[in-house]
Amino acid sequence: MLAIPPFYIKGTIESIAEELDAETVLVSPAVGMQGDADGLHYRPPPTGSVAELVAETAPDDVPVVGACTNLSAERLADLDVTFEMDTLVFGDSADAKRTVGDMVERLEGITALDAGPLANATEVESLTPLLINLARYNDDIDHAGVKFV
């Protein structure tokens, strides 16, 4: 799980590349964002998305999956919080997505939904600043999440 700021992804992957192989699944929960007085705005890297940057940097045989981009890190850290939300899982390897989806669903109250290939990363990642801004501008929303019905 590459739970690090997008700025450090390329260097981090390059530093651990020798430890990665086809049995590894790199999971990217990161989203490129930049804030100003109005809120947070989606700012993907030149590759199009953070997940695509991970895939571009990782060894060719290492599958990359994006997941948990829309889950509040603060809420995940609080073991007393009850969840009732979905997270989108996307990547080019069906097996890798299934592995990550199964891992995510071990978190009680979180459902993993298949959002398709890495080519859909931009749409999925751009949801995160929207959710953060919703929480910022609405007093009754502490940590916004989604439940697709």
N, CA, C and O atoms as a GROMACS GRO file, in nm:
protein
  596
    1MET      N    1   0.086  -0.116   0.000
    1MET     CA    2   0.000   0.000   0.000
    1MET      C    3   0.091   0.122   0.000
    1MET      O    4   0.165   0.145   0.095
    2LEU      N    5   0.083   0.198  -0.106
    2LEU     CA    6   0.166   0.318  -0.120
    2LEU      C    7   0.091   0.438  -0.062
    2LEU      O    8   0.050   0.529  -0.134
    3ALA      N    9   0.075   0.437   0.069
    3ALA     CA   10   0.004   0.544   0.138
    3ALA      C   11   0.100   0.658   0.169
    3ALA      O   12   0.131   0.687   0.285
    4ILE      N   13   0.147   0.721   0.062
    4ILE     CA   14   0.243   0.830   0.072
    4ILE      C   15   0.198   0.942  -0.022
    4ILE      O   16   0.122   0.918  -0.116
    5PRO      N   17   0.244   1.064   0.003
    5PRO     CA   18   0.207   1.173  -0.089
    5PRO      C   19   0.255   1.143  -0.231
    5PRO      O   20   0.362   1.085  -0.250
    6PRO      N   21   0.176   1.181  -0.330
    6PRO     CA   22   0.211   1.152  -0.469
    6PRO      C   23   0.351   1.199  -0.509
    6PRO      O   24   0.416   1.136  -0.593
    7PHE      N   25   0.398   1.308  -0.451
    7PHE     CA   26   0.529   1.362  -0.484
    7PHE      C   27   0.640   1.260  -0.460
    7PHE      O   28   0.743   1.264  -0.528
    8TYR      N   29   0.622   1.168  -0.365
    8TYR     CA   30   0.725   1.072  -0.328
    8TYR      C   31   0.709   0.935  -0.395
    8TYR      O   32   0.793   0.847  -0.374
    9ILE      N   33   0.606   0.916  -0.472
    9ILE     CA   34   0.577   0.784  -0.527
    9ILE      C   35   0.688   0.733  -0.618
    9ILE      O   36   0.735   0.620  -0.601
   10LYS      N   37   0.729   0.813  -0.713
   10LYS     CA   38   0.828   0.767  -0.810
   10LYS      C   39   0.958   0.725  -0.741
   10LYS      O   40   1.009   0.616  -0.767
   11GLY      N   41   1.011   0.809  -0.654
   11GLY     CA   42   1.134   0.777  -0.583
   11GLY      C   43   1.120   0.656  -0.493
   11GLY      O   44   1.212   0.574  -0.482
   12THR      N   45   1.005   0.643  -0.428
   12THR     CA   46   0.982   0.529  -0.339
   12THR      C   47   0.979   0.399  -0.418
   12THR      O   48   1.043   0.301  -0.380
   13ILE      N   49   0.904   0.397  -0.527
   13ILE     CA   50   0.897   0.275  -0.608
   13ILE      C   51   1.034   0.240  -0.664
   13ILE      O   52   1.073   0.123  -0.662
   14GLU      N   53   1.106   0.339  -0.713
   14GLU     CA   54   1.240   0.312  -0.766
   14GLU      C   55   1.332   0.255  -0.659
   14GLU      O   56   1.416   0.170  -0.690
   15SER      N   57   1.317   0.299  -0.534
   15SER     CA   58   1.404   0.250  -0.427
   15SER      C   59   1.370   0.108  -0.382
   15SER      O   60   1.454   0.040  -0.324
   16ILE      N   61   1.247   0.062  -0.409
   16ILE     CA   62   1.208  -0.074  -0.368
   16ILE      C   63   1.187  -0.167  -0.486
   16ILE      O   64   1.145  -0.281  -0.468
   17ALA      N   65   1.215  -0.121  -0.606
   17ALA     CA   66   1.184  -0.197  -0.728
   17ALA      C   67   1.242  -0.338  -0.726
   17ALA      O   68   1.178  -0.431  -0.776
   18GLU      N   69   1.361  -0.355  -0.670
   18GLU     CA   70   1.422  -0.489  -0.667
   18GLU      C   71   1.345  -0.586  -0.579
   18GLU      O   72   1.359  -0.707  -0.594
   19GLU      N   73   1.264  -0.535  -0.488
   19GLU     CA   74   1.187  -0.620  -0.397
   19GLU      C   75   1.050  -0.656  -0.455
   19GLU      O   76   0.979  -0.740  -0.400
   20LEU      N   77   1.014  -0.593  -0.565
   20LEU     CA   78   0.882  -0.614  -0.625
   20LEU      C   79   0.888  -0.721  -0.733
   20LEU      O   80   0.986  -0.730  -0.807
   21ASP      N   81   0.782  -0.802  -0.741
   21ASP     CA   82   0.775  -0.904  -0.846
   21ASP      C   83   0.628  -0.928  -0.883
   21ASP      O   84   0.540  -0.858  -0.833
   22ALA      N   85   0.604  -1.022  -0.967
   22ALA     CA   86   0.468  -1.049  -1.016
   22ALA      C   87   0.373  -1.092  -0.904
   22ALA      O   88   0.251  -1.085  -0.922
   23GLU      N   89   0.425  -1.135  -0.791
   23GLU     CA   90   0.342  -1.176  -0.677
   23GLU      C   91   0.301  -1.055  -0.592
   23GLU      O   92   0.216  -1.067  -0.504
   24THR      N   93   0.360  -0.940  -0.618
   24THR     CA   94   0.331  -0.817  -0.545
   24THR      C   95   0.214  -0.746  -0.613
   24THR      O   96   0.205  -0.745  -0.736
   25VAL      N   97   0.128  -0.688  -0.535
   25VAL     CA   98   0.025  -0.598  -0.588
   25VAL      C   99   0.051  -0.463  -0.523
   25VAL      O  100   0.044  -0.450  -0.401
   26LEU      N  101   0.081  -0.363  -0.604
   26LEU     CA  102   0.097  -0.228  -0.553
   26LEU      C  103  -0.040  -0.161  -0.548
   26LEU      O  104  -0.110  -0.157  -0.649
   27VAL      N  105  -0.077  -0.110  -0.433
   27VAL     CA  106  -0.206  -0.045  -0.415
   27VAL      C  107  -0.183   0.104  -0.394
   27VAL      O  108  -0.106   0.145  -0.307
   28SER      N  109  -0.252   0.184  -0.473
   28SER     CA  110  -0.240   0.329  -0.462
   28SER      C  111  -0.369   0.389  -0.411
   28SER      O  112  -0.470   0.389  -0.481
   29PRO      N  113  -0.367   0.442  -0.287
   29PRO     CA  114  -0.482   0.518  -0.236
   29PRO      C  115  -0.463   0.668  -0.255
   29PRO      O  116  -0.550   0.747  -0.218
   30ALA      N  117  -0.350   0.708  -0.312
   30ALA     CA  118  -0.313   0.850  -0.320
   30ALA      C  119  -0.390   0.925  -0.428
   30ALA      O  120  -0.432   0.868  -0.529
   31VAL      N  121  -0.407   1.054  -0.403
   31VAL     CA  122  -0.475   1.143  -0.497
   31VAL      C  123  -0.396   1.274  -0.502
   31VAL      O  124  -0.357   1.328  -0.399
   32GLY      N  125  -0.373   1.323  -0.622
   32GLY     CA  126  -0.307   1.452  -0.638
   32GLY      C  127  -0.406   1.565  -0.615
   32GLY      O  128  -0.503   1.579  -0.690
   33MET      N  129  -0.383   1.644  -0.511
   33MET     CA  130  -0.471   1.755  -0.479
   33MET      C  131  -0.389   1.878  -0.442
   33MET      O  132  -0.274   1.869  -0.399
   34GLN      N  133  -0.451   1.993  -0.462
   34GLN     CA  134  -0.389   2.118  -0.421
   34GLN      C  135  -0.499   2.205  -0.363
   34GLN      O  136  -0.609   2.211  -0.418
   35GLY      N  137  -0.469   2.271  -0.253
   35GLY     CA  138  -0.570   2.352  -0.188
   35GLY      C  139  -0.550   2.500  -0.209
   35GLY      O  140  -0.439   2.548  -0.234
   36ASP      N  141  -0.660   2.572  -0.200
   36ASP     CA  142  -0.657   2.717  -0.197
   36ASP      C  143  -0.771   2.762  -0.105
   36ASP      O  144  -0.830   2.679  -0.036
   37ALA      N  145  -0.801   2.889  -0.104
   37ALA     CA  146  -0.903   2.942  -0.013
   37ALA      C  147  -1.041   2.880  -0.039
   37ALA      O  148  -1.124   2.877   0.052
   38ASP      N  149  -1.065   2.832  -0.160
   38ASP     CA  150  -1.196   2.775  -0.193
   38ASP      C  151  -1.209   2.628  -0.156
   38ASP      O  152  -1.321   2.577  -0.144
   39GLY      N  153  -1.098   2.559  -0.137
   39GLY     CA  154  -1.103   2.417  -0.103
   39GLY      C  155  -0.992   2.341  -0.172
   39GLY      O  156  -0.890   2.398  -0.212
   40LEU      N  157  -1.012   2.210  -0.184
   40LEU     CA  158  -0.914   2.124  -0.251
   40LEU      C  159  -0.957   2.100  -0.394
   40LEU      O  160  -1.076   2.092  -0.424
   41HIS      N  161  -0.859   2.090  -0.483
   41HIS     CA  162  -0.885   2.069  -0.624
   41HIS      C  163  -0.798   1.955  -0.675
   41HIS      O  164  -0.684   1.939  -0.633
   42TYR      N  165  -0.854   1.876  -0.763
   42TYR     CA  166  -0.782   1.763  -0.820
   42TYR      C  167  -0.668   1.813  -0.908
   42TYR      O  168  -0.689   1.893  -0.998
   43ARG      N  169  -0.548   1.766  -0.879
   43ARG     CA  170  -0.428   1.803  -0.956
   43ARG      C  171  -0.349   1.676  -0.986
   43ARG      O  172  -0.256   1.642  -0.913
   44PRO      N  173  -0.387   1.604  -1.091
   44PRO     CA  174  -0.317   1.479  -1.124
   44PRO      C  175  -0.178   1.507  -1.180
   44PRO      O  176  -0.152   1.616  -1.231
   45PRO      N  177  -0.089   1.411  -1.170
   45PRO     CA  178   0.043   1.425  -1.231
   45PRO      C  179   0.029   1.420  -1.384
   45PRO      O  180  -0.078   1.387  -1.435
   46PRO      N  181   0.136   1.454  -1.456
   46PRO     CA  182   0.130   1.454  -1.603
   46PRO      C  183   0.086   1.322  -1.666
   46PRO      O  184   0.036   1.322  -1.778
   47THR      N  185   0.103   1.211  -1.595
   47THR     CA  186   0.061   1.081  -1.649
   47THR      C  187  -0.090   1.067  -1.656
   47THR      O  188  -0.140   0.977  -1.723
   48GLY      N  189  -0.164   1.154  -1.588
   48GLY     CA  190  -0.309   1.150  -1.591
   48GLY      C  191  -0.371   1.119  -1.457
   48GLY      O  192  -0.479   1.171  -1.425
   49SER      N  193  -0.305   1.035  -1.376
   49SER     CA  194  -0.354   1.002  -1.242
   49SER      C  195  -0.237   0.948  -1.160
   49SER      O  196  -0.134   0.908  -1.215
   50VAL      N  197  -0.256   0.947  -1.029
   50VAL     CA  198  -0.152   0.892  -0.942
   50VAL      C  199  -0.136   0.742  -0.967
   50VAL      O  200  -0.024   0.692  -0.973
   51ALA      N  201  -0.247   0.671  -0.981
   51ALA     CA  202  -0.238   0.527  -1.005
   51ALA      C  203  -0.164   0.496  -1.134
   51ALA      O  204  -0.087   0.400  -1.140
   52GLU      N  205  -0.186   0.577  -1.237
   52GLU     CA  206  -0.113   0.556  -1.362
   52GLU      C  207   0.035   0.589  -1.347
   52GLU      O  208   0.119   0.526  -1.412
   53LEU      N  209   0.068   0.686  -1.262
   53LEU     CA  210   0.209   0.714  -1.231
   53LEU      C  211   0.274   0.594  -1.163
   53LEU      O  212   0.387   0.558  -1.194
   54VAL      N  213   0.202   0.532  -1.071
   54VAL     CA  214   0.252   0.412  -1.004
   54VAL      C  215   0.278   0.303  -1.107
   54VAL      O  216   0.384   0.241  -1.106
   55ALA      N  217   0.183   0.280  -1.195
   55ALA     CA  218   0.196   0.174  -1.296
   55ALA      C  219   0.312   0.205  -1.392
   55ALA      O  220   0.385   0.114  -1.433
   56GLU      N  221   0.328   0.330  -1.427
   56GLU     CA  222   0.436   0.369  -1.518
   56GLU      C  223   0.573   0.349  -1.453
   56GLU      O  224   0.670   0.317  -1.523
   57THR      N  225   0.582   0.367  -1.323
   57THR     CA  226   0.709   0.359  -1.251
   57THR      C  227   0.741   0.217  -1.205
   57THR      O  228   0.858   0.180  -1.199
   58ALA      N  229   0.641   0.138  -1.174
   58ALA     CA  230   0.661   0.002  -1.123
   58ALA      C  231   0.718  -0.089  -1.233
   58ALA      O  232   0.698  -0.063  -1.352
   59PRO      N  233   0.788  -0.195  -1.192
   59PRO     CA  234   0.831  -0.294  -1.291
   59PRO      C  235   0.712  -0.347  -1.370
   59PRO      O  236   0.601  -0.356  -1.317
   60ASP      N  237   0.734  -0.382  -1.495
   60ASP     CA  238   0.626  -0.420  -1.586
   60ASP      C  239   0.540  -0.536  -1.537
   60ASP      O  240   0.421  -0.543  -1.568
   61ASP      N  241   0.599  -0.629  -1.461
   61ASP     CA  242   0.524  -0.747  -1.419
   61ASP      C  243   0.448  -0.728  -1.287
   61ASP      O  244   0.386  -0.822  -1.238
   62VAL      N  245   0.453  -0.608  -1.230
   62VAL     CA  246   0.387  -0.582  -1.101
   62VAL      C  247   0.251  -0.517  -1.125
   62VAL      O  248   0.244  -0.406  -1.178
   63PRO      N  249   0.143  -0.584  -1.088
   63PRO     CA  250   0.010  -0.524  -1.107
   63PRO      C  251  -0.013  -0.408  -1.010
   63PRO      O  252   0.031  -0.410  -0.895
   64VAL      N  253  -0.084  -0.307  -1.060
   64VAL     CA  254  -0.116  -0.189  -0.981
   64VAL      C  255  -0.267  -0.178  -0.972
   64VAL      O  256  -0.339  -0.194  -1.070
   65VAL      N  257  -0.314  -0.150  -0.850
   65VAL     CA  258  -0.456  -0.135  -0.825
   65VAL      C  259  -0.476  -0.006  -0.746
   65VAL      O  260  -0.404   0.020  -0.649
   66GLY      N  261  -0.573   0.072  -0.786
   66GLY     CA  262  -0.613   0.189  -0.708
   66GLY      C  263  -0.729   0.149  -0.619
   66GLY      O  264  -0.821   0.081  -0.663
   67ALA      N  265  -0.724   0.191  -0.494
   67ALA     CA  266  -0.831   0.158  -0.400
   67ALA      C  267  -0.824   0.251  -0.280
   67ALA      O  268  -0.718   0.305  -0.248
   68CYS      N  269  -0.935   0.269  -0.215
   68CYS     CA  270  -0.945   0.346  -0.090
   68CYS      C  271  -0.920   0.495  -0.109
   68CYS      O  272  -0.899   0.567  -0.011
   69THR      N  273  -0.922   0.543  -0.233
   69THR     CA  274  -0.896   0.684  -0.257
   69THR      C  275  -1.002   0.775  -0.195
   69THR      O  276  -0.975   0.891  -0.166
   70ASN      N  277  -1.122   0.724  -0.175
   70ASN     CA  278  -1.231   0.805  -0.123
   70ASN      C  279  -1.261   0.779   0.025
   70ASN      O  280  -1.363   0.824   0.076
   71LEU      N  281  -1.173   0.706   0.094
   71LEU     CA  282  -1.195   0.677   0.236
   71LEU      C  283  -1.113   0.774   0.320
   71LEU      O  284  -0.996   0.798   0.290
   72SER      N  285  -1.172   0.828   0.423
   72SER     CA  286  -1.104   0.921   0.512
   72SER      C  287  -0.999   0.847   0.595
   72SER      O  288  -1.031   0.755   0.670
   73ALA      N  289  -0.874   0.889   0.582
   73ALA     CA  290  -0.766   0.828   0.660
   73ALA      C  291  -0.790   0.847   0.809
   73ALA      O  292  -0.762   0.757   0.889
   74GLU      N  293  -0.844   0.962   0.846
   74GLU     CA  294  -0.872   0.990   0.987
   74GLU      C  295  -0.977   0.894   1.041
   74GLU      O  296  -0.964   0.843   1.153
   75ARG      N  297  -1.081   0.868   0.962
   75ARG     CA  298  -1.184   0.773   1.006
   75ARG      C  299  -1.131   0.631   1.012
   75ARG      O  300  -1.166   0.555   1.102
   76LEU      N  301  -1.046   0.593   0.914
   76LEU     CA  302  -0.989   0.458   0.916
   76LEU      C  303  -0.902   0.435   1.038
   76LEU      O  304  -0.894   0.323   1.088
   77ALA      N  305  -0.837   0.541   1.086
   77ALA     CA  306  -0.749   0.529   1.203
   77ALA      C  307  -0.827   0.515   1.333
   77ALA      O  308  -0.771   0.470   1.433
   78ASP      N  309  -0.953   0.552   1.334
   78ASP     CA  310  -1.037   0.543   1.453
   78ASP      C  311  -1.108   0.408   1.454
   78ASP      O  312  -1.205   0.387   1.380
   79LEU      N  313  -1.062   0.318   1.536
   79LEU     CA  314  -1.115   0.181   1.538
   79LEU      C  315  -1.257   0.173   1.592
   79LEU      O  316  -1.321   0.068   1.581
   80ASP      N  317  -1.309   0.281   1.649
   80ASP     CA  318  -1.445   0.281   1.702
   80ASP      C  319  -1.548   0.330   1.601
   80ASP      O  320  -1.668   0.326   1.628
   81VAL      N  321  -1.503   0.375   1.485
   81VAL     CA  322  -1.595   0.428   1.383
   81VAL      C  323  -1.662   0.313   1.309
   81VAL      O  324  -1.597   0.214   1.274
   82THR      N  325  -1.791   0.327   1.286
   82THR     CA  326  -1.866   0.231   1.206
   82THR      C  327  -1.880   0.287   1.065
   82THR      O  328  -1.917   0.403   1.047
   83PHE      N  329  -1.851   0.205   0.967
   83PHE     CA  330  -1.859   0.247   0.828
   83PHE      C  331  -1.984   0.191   0.763
   83PHE      O  332  -2.035   0.086   0.802
   84GLU      N  333  -2.031   0.262   0.665
   84GLU     CA  334  -2.137   0.216   0.577
   84GLU      C  335  -2.113   0.287   0.445
   84GLU      O  336  -2.189   0.376   0.406
   85MET      N  337  -2.006   0.246   0.376
   85MET     CA  338  -1.972   0.314   0.251
   85MET      C  339  -1.901   0.220   0.155
   85MET      O  340  -1.862   0.108   0.189
   86ASP      N  341  -1.887   0.269   0.034
   86ASP     CA  342  -1.822   0.194  -0.073
   86ASP      C  343  -1.688   0.257  -0.104
   86ASP      O  344  -1.666   0.376  -0.081
   87THR      N  345  -1.598   0.176  -0.158
   87THR     CA  346  -1.475   0.228  -0.215
   87THR      C  347  -1.457   0.164  -0.353
   87THR      O  348  -1.493   0.049  -0.375
   88LEU      N  349  -1.402   0.242  -0.443
   88LEU     CA  350  -1.386   0.197  -0.580
   88LEU      C  351  -1.248   0.135  -0.599
   88LEU      O  352  -1.148   0.191  -0.554
   89VAL      N  353  -1.244   0.020  -0.664
   89VAL     CA  354  -1.121  -0.053  -0.690
   89VAL      C  355  -1.103  -0.060  -0.841
   89VAL      O  356  -1.194  -0.101  -0.914
   90PHE      N  357  -0.985  -0.018  -0.888
   90PHE     CA  358  -0.962  -0.014  -1.033
   90PHE      C  359  -0.821  -0.060  -1.065
   90PHE      O  360  -0.728  -0.035  -0.989
   91GLY      N  361  -0.807  -0.126  -1.178
   91GLY     CA  362  -0.677  -0.175  -1.222
   91GLY      C  363  -0.695  -0.262  -1.344
   91GLY      O  364  -0.807  -0.295  -1.384
   92ASP      N  365  -0.583  -0.300  -1.404
   92ASP     CA  366  -0.587  -0.377  -1.528
   92ASP      C  367  -0.582  -0.528  -1.506
   92ASP      O  368  -0.607  -0.605  -1.600
   93SER      N  369  -0.551  -0.572  -1.385
   93SER     CA  370  -0.546  -0.716  -1.354
   93SER      C  371  -0.668  -0.756  -1.272
   93SER      O  372  -0.686  -0.709  -1.159
   94ALA      N  373  -0.752  -0.842  -1.328
   94ALA     CA  374  -0.871  -0.888  -1.256
   94ALA      C  375  -0.833  -0.959  -1.126
   94ALA      O  376  -0.899  -0.940  -1.024
   95ASP      N  377  -0.727  -1.041  -1.131
   95ASP     CA  378  -0.684  -1.112  -1.010
   95ASP      C  379  -0.638  -1.015  -0.902
   95ASP      O  380  -0.673  -1.031  -0.785
   96ALA      N  381  -0.560  -0.915  -0.941
   96ALA     CA  382  -0.510  -0.817  -0.844
   96ALA      C  383  -0.626  -0.737  -0.784
   96ALA      O  384  -0.628  -0.710  -0.664
   97LYS      N  385  -0.723  -0.698  -0.867
   97LYS     CA  386  -0.839  -0.626  -0.815
   97LYS      C  387  -0.918  -0.712  -0.717
   97LYS      O  388  -0.965  -0.664  -0.615
   98ARG      N  389  -0.932  -0.838  -0.748
   98ARG     CA  390  -1.005  -0.930  -0.659
   98ARG      C  391  -0.932  -0.942  -0.525
   98ARG      O  392  -0.995  -0.940  -0.419
   99THR      N  393  -0.800  -0.954  -0.529
   99THR     CA  394  -0.720  -0.963  -0.406
   99THR      C  395  -0.739  -0.838  -0.320
   99THR      O  396  -0.761  -0.848  -0.200
  100VAL      N  397  -0.729  -0.722  -0.383
  100VAL     CA  398  -0.744  -0.596  -0.310
  100VAL      C  399  -0.888  -0.580  -0.261
  100VAL      O  400  -0.910  -0.538  -0.147
  101GLY      N  401  -0.985  -0.612  -0.344
  101GLY     CA  402  -1.124  -0.604  -0.303
  101GLY      C  403  -1.153  -0.690  -0.182
  101GLY      O  404  -1.223  -0.648  -0.090
  102ASP      N  405  -1.100  -0.812  -0.181
  102ASP     CA  406  -1.118  -0.901  -0.066
  102ASP      C  407  -1.054  -0.843   0.059
  102ASP      O  408  -1.110  -0.853   0.168
  103MET      N  409  -0.937  -0.782   0.043
  103MET     CA  410  -0.867  -0.721   0.157
  103MET      C  411  -0.950  -0.604   0.212
  103MET      O  412  -0.969  -0.593   0.333
  104VAL      N  413  -0.998  -0.519   0.124
  104VAL     CA  414  -1.076  -0.402   0.164
  104VAL      C  415  -1.204  -0.445   0.235
  104VAL      O  416  -1.243  -0.383   0.334
  105GLU      N  417  -1.269  -0.548   0.187
  105GLU     CA  418  -1.396  -0.590   0.247
  105GLU      C  419  -1.379  -0.653   0.385
  105GLU      O  420  -1.478  -0.681   0.452
  106ARG      N  421  -1.256  -0.675   0.428
  106ARG     CA  422  -1.233  -0.718   0.565
  106ARG      C  423  -1.256  -0.604   0.663
  106ARG      O  424  -1.271  -0.626   0.784
  107LEU      N  425  -1.259  -0.481   0.611
  107LEU     CA  426  -1.291  -0.365   0.693
  107LEU      C  427  -1.444  -0.360   0.704
  107LEU      O  428  -1.513  -0.335   0.605
  108GLU      N  429  -1.494  -0.383   0.821
  108GLU     CA  430  -1.638  -0.393   0.840
  108GLU      C  431  -1.711  -0.268   0.792
  108GLU      O  432  -1.676  -0.156   0.830
  109GLY      N  433  -1.812  -0.288   0.710
  109GLY     CA  434  -1.895  -0.179   0.662
  109GLY      C  435  -1.846  -0.114   0.534
  109GLY      O  436  -1.909  -0.020   0.485
  110ILE      N  437  -1.737  -0.163   0.478
  110ILE     CA  438  -1.686  -0.107   0.353
  110ILE      C  439  -1.703  -0.212   0.242
  110ILE      O  440  -1.663  -0.327   0.258
  111THR      N  441  -1.763  -0.170   0.133
  111THR     CA  442  -1.783  -0.256   0.018
  111THR      C  443  -1.693  -0.210  -0.095
  111THR      O  444  -1.689  -0.091  -0.128
  112ALA      N  445  -1.621  -0.304  -0.154
  112ALA     CA  446  -1.535  -0.275  -0.268
  112ALA      C  447  -1.615  -0.293  -0.397
  112ALA      O  448  -1.676  -0.398  -0.418
  113LEU      N  449  -1.614  -0.191  -0.481
  113LEU     CA  450  -1.682  -0.196  -0.610
  113LEU      C  451  -1.581  -0.186  -0.723
  113LEU      O  452  -1.491  -0.102  -0.719
  114ASP      N  453  -1.595  -0.271  -0.822
  114ASP     CA  454  -1.504  -0.271  -0.937
  114ASP      C  455  -1.534  -0.149  -1.025
  114ASP      O  456  -1.644  -0.135  -1.078
  115ALA      N  457  -1.434  -0.061  -1.039
  115ALA     CA  458  -1.449   0.059  -1.121
  115ALA      C  459  -1.378   0.048  -1.254
  115ALA      O  460  -1.357   0.148  -1.322
  116GLY      N  461  -1.339  -0.076  -1.292
  116GLY     CA  462  -1.279  -0.096  -1.423
  116GLY      C  463  -1.128  -0.084  -1.424
  116GLY      O  464  -1.063  -0.103  -1.322
  117PRO      N  465  -1.072  -0.052  -1.542
  117PRO     CA  466  -0.927  -0.051  -1.560
  117PRO      C  467  -0.861   0.077  -1.507
  117PRO      O  468  -0.929   0.172  -1.467
  118LEU      N  469  -0.729   0.078  -1.507
  118LEU     CA  470  -0.653   0.196  -1.466
  118LEU      C  471  -0.689   0.319  -1.547
  118LEU      O  472  -0.675   0.431  -1.499
  119ALA      N  473  -0.735   0.300  -1.668
  119ALA     CA  474  -0.775   0.414  -1.752
  119ALA      C  475  -0.887   0.495  -1.687
  119ALA      O  476  -0.909   0.610  -1.726
  120ASN      N  477  -0.957   0.439  -1.589
  120ASN     CA  478  -1.064   0.509  -1.518
  120ASN      C  479  -1.014   0.581  -1.392
  120ASN      O  480  -1.094   0.639  -1.319
  121ALA      N  481  -0.885   0.578  -1.368
  121ALA     CA  482  -0.829   0.634  -1.245
  121ALA      C  483  -0.860   0.782  -1.227
  121ALA      O  484  -0.889   0.826  -1.116
  122THR      N  485  -0.853   0.858  -1.334
  122THR     CA  486  -0.878   1.002  -1.323
  122THR      C  487  -1.016   1.030  -1.266
  122THR      O  488  -1.030   1.113  -1.176
  123GLU      N  489  -1.116   0.963  -1.316
  123GLU     CA  490  -1.252   0.984  -1.266
  123GLU      C  491  -1.265   0.943  -1.120
  123GLU      O  492  -1.329   1.013  -1.041
  124VAL      N  493  -1.204   0.831  -1.084
  124VAL     CA  494  -1.215   0.783  -0.947
  124VAL      C  495  -1.140   0.876  -0.852
  124VAL      O  496  -1.194   0.915  -0.749
  125GLU      N  497  -1.017   0.911  -0.885
  125GLU     CA  498  -0.937   0.995  -0.796
  125GLU      C  499  -0.998   1.133  -0.778
  125GLU      O  500  -0.987   1.192  -0.670
  126SER      N  501  -1.064   1.185  -0.881
  126SER     CA  502  -1.120   1.320  -0.871
  126SER      C  503  -1.238   1.328  -0.774
  126SER      O  504  -1.279   1.438  -0.736
  127LEU      N  505  -1.291   1.215  -0.733
  127LEU     CA  506  -1.399   1.212  -0.635
  127LEU      C  507  -1.351   1.259  -0.497
  127LEU      O  508  -1.429   1.316  -0.421
  128THR      N  509  -1.225   1.236  -0.464
  128THR     CA  510  -1.174   1.265  -0.330
  128THR      C  511  -1.181   1.412  -0.292
  128THR      O  512  -1.235   1.444  -0.186
  129PRO      N  513  -1.129   1.504  -0.374
  129PRO     CA  514  -1.141   1.644  -0.332
  129PRO      C  515  -1.287   1.690  -0.322
  129PRO      O  516  -1.320   1.775  -0.239
  130LEU      N  517  -1.374   1.635  -0.406
  130LEU     CA  518  -1.516   1.668  -0.396
  130LEU      C  519  -1.570   1.630  -0.258
  130LEU      O  520  -1.638   1.709  -0.194
  131LEU      N  521  -1.539   1.509  -0.212
  131LEU     CA  522  -1.588   1.463  -0.082
  131LEU      C  523  -1.533   1.549   0.032
  131LEU      O  524  -1.605   1.583   0.125
  132ILE      N  525  -1.405   1.584   0.023
  132ILE     CA  526  -1.344   1.668   0.127
  132ILE      C  527  -1.409   1.806   0.128
  132ILE      O  528  -1.436   1.862   0.234
  133ASN      N  529  -1.435   1.861   0.010
  133ASN     CA  530  -1.500   1.993   0.002
  133ASN      C  531  -1.643   1.988   0.055
  133ASN      O  532  -1.689   2.083   0.118
  134LEU      N  533  -1.714   1.877   0.028
  134LEU     CA  534  -1.850   1.863   0.084
  134LEU      C  535  -1.846   1.868   0.236
  134LEU      O  536  -1.930   1.934   0.298
  135ALA      N  537  -1.751   1.799   0.296
  135ALA     CA  538  -1.739   1.800   0.441
  135ALA      C  539  -1.702   1.940   0.492
  135ALA      O  540  -1.748   1.983   0.597
  136ARG      N  541  -1.620   2.009   0.416
  136ARG     CA  542  -1.576   2.144   0.456
  136ARG      C  543  -1.693   2.242   0.456
  136ARG      O  544  -1.704   2.326   0.546
  137TYR      N  545  -1.779   2.234   0.356
  137TYR     CA  546  -1.884   2.334   0.339
  137TYR      C  547  -2.018   2.296   0.401
  137TYR      O  548  -2.114   2.374   0.393
  138ASN      N  549  -2.027   2.180   0.463
  138ASN     CA  550  -2.152   2.137   0.525
  138ASN      C  551  -2.127   2.095   0.669
  138ASN      O  552  -2.058   1.996   0.694
  139ASP      N  553  -2.182   2.171   0.762
  139ASP     CA  554  -2.157   2.147   0.904
  139ASP      C  555  -2.200   2.009   0.951
  139ASP      O  556  -2.142   1.955   1.046
  140ASP      N  557  -2.301   1.952   0.887
  140ASP     CA  558  -2.354   1.823   0.933
  140ASP      C  559  -2.278   1.703   0.871
  140ASP      O  560  -2.312   1.588   0.897
  141ILE      N  561  -2.175   1.731   0.789
  141ILE     CA  562  -2.094   1.624   0.731
  141ILE      C  563  -1.953   1.635   0.788
  141ILE      O  564  -1.882   1.732   0.762
  142ASP      N  565  -1.915   1.535   0.866
  142ASP     CA  566  -1.782   1.536   0.927
  142ASP      C  567  -1.677   1.482   0.830
  142ASP      O  568  -1.578   1.548   0.801
  143HIS      N  569  -1.700   1.362   0.782
  143HIS     CA  570  -1.612   1.297   0.685
  143HIS      C  571  -1.702   1.237   0.578
  143HIS      O  572  -1.768   1.136   0.601
  144ALA      N  573  -1.706   1.299   0.462
  144ALA     CA  574  -1.795   1.253   0.356
  144ALA      C  575  -1.748   1.121   0.298
  144ALA      O  576  -1.628   1.097   0.288
  145GLY      N  577  -1.840   1.038   0.261
  145GLY     CA  578  -1.813   0.912   0.194
  145GLY      C  579  -1.926   0.885   0.096
  145GLY      O  580  -2.019   0.965   0.084
  146VAL      N  581  -1.918   0.773   0.027
  146VAL     CA  582  -2.023   0.742  -0.069
  146VAL      C  583  -2.074   0.600  -0.048
  146VAL      O  584  -2.001   0.510  -0.005
  147LYS      N  585  -2.200   0.583  -0.080
  147LYS     CA  586  -2.264   0.452  -0.083
  147LYS      C  587  -2.344   0.450  -0.212
  147LYS      O  588  -2.444   0.521  -0.226
  148PHE      N  589  -2.300   0.369  -0.308
  148PHE     CA  590  -2.368   0.363  -0.437
  148PHE      C  591  -2.484   0.265  -0.427
  148PHE      O  592  -2.466   0.150  -0.385
  149VAL      N  593  -2.602   0.310  -0.464
  149VAL     CA  594  -2.721   0.223  -0.457
  149VAL      C  595  -2.793   0.222  -0.590
  149VAL      O  596  -2.895   0.155  -0.604
   0.00000   0.00000   0.00000
